[in-house]
Structures are given as C-alpha cells and as structure tokens.
Amino acid sequence: MNAMLLESIGDVTPLHPPLKLVQHPKPILAPGEALIKVTRCAVCHTELDEIEGRTPPPRLPVILGHQVVGILESSGLPLENRQQAVGLQSGARVGVAWIASACGECHFCKTGRENLCPQFKATGRDVDGGYAEYMKVRAEFMHPIPDSLSDSEAAPLLCAGAIGYRSLRLSNLQNGQALGLMGFGGSNHLVLKLAKHKFPNSPIFVFSRNPEEREFALSLGAAWAGMIDQSPPEALDAVIDTTPIWGADMEALKCLRAGGRLVINAIRKEENDKDVFLKMDYPSQLWMEKEIKSVANVTRADVREFLQIAAEAKIKPEFQEYELKDANRALAEMKQGKIHGAKVLRI
C-alpha cells in the first residue's frame, strides 16, 4: 500500500520534506483489531510537533495521522463480538481519533478519564495512523460516522473538533457568558461553531496575530476579533487557548473576570518564551479565584458525543483537500501559518 512514512525527527521545510512516499506492507490484524481502508485523513498541528521533536517521541518509523475516516473492511474480533464493539459491520464508515488504546483497568479508565491512562497510546505516534491507504485499529476504539457528514467534513472533527468539545466543556461556560478564543486554526474555528450552537447568547471574542484569521472569525459570527495583546470590549468568563506560546496565556488571564477559567488546549508550549509565565503579575492575572486548566488527549466518549452533536447541529469544518503525496506541502503550509480551517488528505 502507499503510505507517507516518518523515519526521523527534523524540521519541516519545503526543501527538506520529512515524510517519504513508500510502498508499505498492508497491516496484519491481531485478535481484537479491525482493518480500515482509509479515504481521508486530516492534518493536525500536533503532527508538526511530533516531526520536529516537541512532543513525547513517536515510535520510528511511523505513519502519522490521527483524524482518520475510512471503510471498515474486516475485523479480528470473533464473529459474535464484532457488532458488539461499536455496532458496526463490514462496509460501514468509521473514524479513528488520537486515542488508539487505554488499559481499561486503571483508576482513570474506570472513572471515565481514559485520556489520562498511564498506558494511553496515540494514533500516529505510538501506532501507525492514517497517512496511508490502510490502517489497523483496536475495534472498540473506532467510531461510527454520521450519514450527514462527508468523509472530508468528518475527518477534522475526530481531533480538532473532539478536543475543542472537551475544552469547551472544561471551560464551565454558561449561556450568556463571554468566551474568548486565543488562536483561530483547525480547533478553535470549530469551537466557535459549537459555542454558538450550545450557548446562543454568549458573545465570542477571537484573538489572533493573523489578520486573515481575524476576518475568518468575524465571518463565522465572532462578536469581535483582535490581536493577541488587545483588550476585548468586555471581561471574559472563559478563554480557550490553542496557541503554542505562553504570552497568549498571560494576555488571556488579564482579560478574565473574577472566577474565570483559562483552558489551555495545546500539547506543548514554546521554550523560548517560558520566562513570560514566571513573570506573571499575580494581582492582575491570577488573583480573584481565576483558574488555569489544561486539556490532555480525548476519550472515546468525547469523540462520539461531538460527532453526534455536529451531525444534529450541522457543525461542519472549513477545509482544504490535498492528495496523500502532498502531505509534506500541507504540513509546510500549516507551519507557515497558511491555515483556513482544516487541511485534509484525500487517500
């Protein structure tokens, strides 16, 4: 099968593409696994961090991709257990998200927090992902795709959408309260759509360094859009930050009203500005019971609940499509800030 393979860690540049288009062996199933013929795989900023060495190191060589949509071809489950796993039969459209597996036995798994499991494995990092024509997955970790969503619409919802959904839940926002979004890429543009559906009376304020992203936010219904260091028209009850910089969080804390919560939806923060956090002005940025909450991974429930909400509310991402062989170009454009919604590989 065709696959884009990552063999080593290094910078993503147009002159030094990190992924190789190779002929790779088709996956062989073990008991409990399912084979998916991939049709789409969305590109995630986390993959830039994997390639450039800013996350826990991936298994090398590895096939990236954790926002995968495809057709269920076969399953390694015993016949009597196949439908029980996710209610799916061969030929069904299915999705695969960042969560590839968890132990199912630890305290976190037993309390609905499998995203914090010490044995958590990530798709496209610890196991091969969807930058390929086929992939295998533990059958109970794949998700049914609603009929109302096309393959390209569904793919970005599996990570950017699901982690945004988790972030919005963790923000504790109530209808009518003001929400701030720091950064406006693949995830926060979906959070805006979701927030407008769940909290129709809540004004949404977007912060971005990119003027095109600010215009994009306003076109989707943001009440205001400004630079990272600008003050919004009113104090905010919650802010969701998707940027890799500490400076954005320090600005967000200044904008929060008493009792507000900052939710950081980022797998890493840049080292070169970490001292910004150490220079926090406690009275203006954290006092008055303000909170900082991080988001780590997603659960299967996050993915399935958000897919259902997205289908019912007709929440669909903006996206650009690329051929599988152009995955390096999609990653390079993402690094350069050329983002308008999501980037999706057509397999």
Long-range contacts (C-beta under 8 A, 24 or more apart in sequence): 1-25, 1-26, 1-132, 1-133, 1-134, 2-132, 2-133, 2-324, 2-325, 3-63, 3-128, 3-131, 3-132, 3-133, 4-63, 4-64, 4-131, 4-132, 4-324, 4-325, 4-327, 4-328, 5-61, 5-62, 5-63, 6-50, 6-51, 6-58, 6-60, 6-61, 6-62, 6-63, 6-64, 7-60, 7-61, 8-60, 9-51, 9-52, 9-53, 9-57, 9-60, 10-51, 10-52, 10-53, 11-52, 12-48, 12-51, 12-52, 12-328, 12-331, 12-332, 12-335, 13-332, 14-328, 14-329, 14-332, 17-328, 17-332, 18-51, 18-328, 18-331, 19-51, 19-64, 19-131, 19-327, 19-328, 19-331, 21-324, 21-325, 24-63, 24-132, 26-134, 27-128, 27-134, 27-135, 27-136, 28-136, 29-74, 29-75, 29-76, 29-136, 30-76, 31-76, 31-77, 32-76, 32-77, 32-138, 32-139, 32-140, 33-75, 33-76, 33-136, 33-137, 33-138, 33-139, 34-72, 34-73, 34-74, 34-75, 34-76, 34-77, 34-85, 34-94, 34-136, 34-137, 34-138, 34-139, 34-142, 35-72, 35-73, 35-74, 35-75, 35-134, 35-135, 35-136, 36-68, 36-70, 36-71, 36-72, 36-73, 36-94, 36-96, 36-134, 36-135, 36-136, 36-137, 36-142, 37-70, 37-71, 37-73, 37-133, 37-134, 38-68, 38-69, 38-70, 38-130, 38-132, 38-133, 38-134, 38-135, 38-347, 39-69, 39-70, 39-71, 39-151, 39-346, 39-347, 40-68, 40-69, 40-70, 40-151, 40-152, 40-154, 40-155, 40-344, 40-345, 40-346, 40-347, 41-65, 41-67, 41-68, 41-69, 41-129, 41-130, 41-131, 41-155, 41-344, 41-345, 41-347, 42-67, 42-155, 42-156, 42-158, 42-159, 42-160, 42-186, 42-319, 42-342, 42-343, 42-344, 42-345, 43-67, 43-322, 43-327, 43-330, 43-331, 43-334, 43-342, 43-343, 43-344, 43-345, 44-159, 44-160, 44-186, 45-185, 45-186, 45-334, 46-98, 46-159, 46-267, 47-124, 47-331, 48-331, 48-334, 48-335, 49-244, 49-267, 49-268, 50-124, 50-125, 51-331, 54-268, 55-125, 55-267, 55-268, 56-125, 58-124, 58-125, 58-126, 59-125, 59-126, 59-127, 62-124, 62-125, 62-128, 62-129, 63-124, 63-128, 63-129, 63-130, 63-131, 63-132, 63-135, 64-124, 64-125, 64-129, 64-131, 64-327, 65-123, 65-124, 65-129, 65-130, 65-131, 65-132, 65-135, 65-345, 66-96, 66-97, 66-98, 66-100, 66-122, 66-123, 66-124, 66-125, 66-129, 66-130, 66-158, 66-159, 67-95, 67-97, 67-130, 67-155, 67-156, 67-157, 67-158, 67-159, 67-160, 68-95, 68-96, 68-97, 68-123, 68-129, 68-130, 68-135, 68-155, 68-158, 69-93, 69-94, 69-95, 69-145, 69-151, 69-154, 69-155, 69-158, 70-94, 70-96, 70-130, 70-135, 70-151, 70-347, 72-142, 73-134, 75-139, 76-139, 77-139, 82-139, 85-139, 85-140, 85-142, 86-139, 86-140, 86-142, 86-143, 86-144, 87-144, 88-142, 88-144, 92-144, 93-144, 93-145, 93-151, 93-154, 94-142, 94-143, 94-144, 94-145, 95-142, 95-143, 95-144, 95-145, 95-154, 95-155, 95-157, 95-158, 95-303, 95-307, 96-123, 96-129, 96-130, 96-135, 96-137, 96-141, 96-142, 96-143, 96-158, 97-123, 97-141, 97-143, 97-158, 97-159, 97-162, 97-298, 97-300, 97-303, 98-122, 98-123, 98-124, 98-158, 98-159, 98-162, 98-163, 98-297, 98-298, 99-123, 99-141, 99-297, 99-298, 99-299, 99-300, 99-303, 100-126, 100-127, 100-137, 100-138, 100-141, 101-127, 101-138, 101-141, 112-299, 112-301, 113-299, 114-299, 114-300, 115-296, 115-297, 115-298, 115-299, 115-302, 116-296, 116-297, 120-297, 122-297, 130-345, 130-347, 131-324, 131-327, 131-345, 132-324, 132-347, 133-324, 133-347, 140-300, 141-300, 143-300, 143-303, 143-304, 143-307, 144-304, 144-307, 145-307, 146-307, 146-308, 146-310, 146-311, 147-311, 148-311, 148-314, 149-307, 149-310, 149-311, 149-316, 152-319, 152-321, 152-344, 152-346, 153-316, 153-317, 153-319, 154-307, 155-319, 155-342, 155-344, 156-186, 156-190, 156-317, 156-319, 156-341, 156-342, 156-344, 157-190, 157-306, 157-307, 157-310, 157-315, 157-317, 158-303, 158-307, 159-187, 159-298, 160-185, 160-186, 160-187, 160-190, 160-317, 160-342, 161-187, 161-190, 161-194, 161-306, 161-307, 161-310, 161-315, 161-317, 162-298, 162-302, 162-303, 162-306, 162-307, 163-187, 163-265, 163-295, 163-297, 163-298, 163-302, 164-188, 164-190, 164-191, 164-194, 164-240, 164-265, 164-306, 165-191, 165-194, 165-302, 165-305, 165-306, 165-309, 166-295, 166-298, 166-299, 166-302, 167-191, 167-240, 167-263, 167-265, 167-295, 168-194, 168-195, 168-198, 168-240, 170-261, 170-263, 170-293, 170-295, 171-238, 171-239, 171-240, 171-261, 171-263, 171-293, 172-238, 172-261, 173-199, 173-202, 173-237, 173-238, 174-199, 174-237, 175-199, 175-200, 175-201, 175-202, 176-201, 176-202, 177-202, 177-237, 177-238, 178-202, 178-203, 178-204, 178-205, 178-232, 178-234, 178-235, 178-236, 178-237, 178-238, 179-203, 179-204, 179-205, 179-236, 179-237, 179-238, 179-239, 179-240, 180-204, 180-205, 180-206, 180-207, 180-232, 180-236, 180-238, 180-239, 180-240, 180-252, 180-255, 181-205, 181-206, 181-207, 181-217, 181-222, 181-239, 181-240, 181-242, 182-207, 182-228, 182-239, 182-240, 182-241, 182-242, 182-243, 182-248, 182-249, 182-251, 182-252, 183-207, 183-208, 183-241, 183-242, 183-243, 183-248, 184-208, 184-210, 184-213, 184-214, 184-216, 184-217, 184-225, 185-213, 185-242, 185-339, 186-317, 186-339, 186-341, 186-342, 186-343, 187-242, 187-265, 188-240, 188-242, 189-216, 189-217, 189-220, 189-317, 189-318, 189-341, 190-315, 190-317, 191-240, 192-217, 192-220, 192-221, 192-222, 193-220, 193-313, 193-315, 194-306, 194-309, 194-310, 194-313, 194-315, 196-221, 197-309, 197-313, 197-315, 203-234, 205-232, 205-233, 205-236, 207-232, 207-248, 207-251, 207-252, 210-337, 210-339, 212-340, 213-339, 216-318, 216-340, 216-341, 231-255, 235-260, 236-260, 237-261, 238-262, 238-263, 239-263, 240-265, 241-265, 241-266, 242-266, 244-268, 244-269, 244-270, 245-269, 245-270, 245-273, 246-270, 246-273, 246-274, 246-276, 246-277, 247-273, 247-276, 249-277, 249-292, 250-276, 250-277, 250-280, 250-285, 253-280, 253-284, 253-285, 253-286, 253-290, 253-292, 254-284, 254-285, 256-290, 258-288, 258-289, 258-290, 259-288, 259-289, 259-290, 260-290, 260-291, 261-290, 261-291, 261-292, 261-293, 262-290, 262-291, 262-292, 262-293, 263-293, 263-294, 263-295, 264-292, 264-293, 264-294, 264-295, 265-295, 317-341, 317-342, 318-342, 319-343, 319-344, 320-344, 321-345, 321-346, 322-346
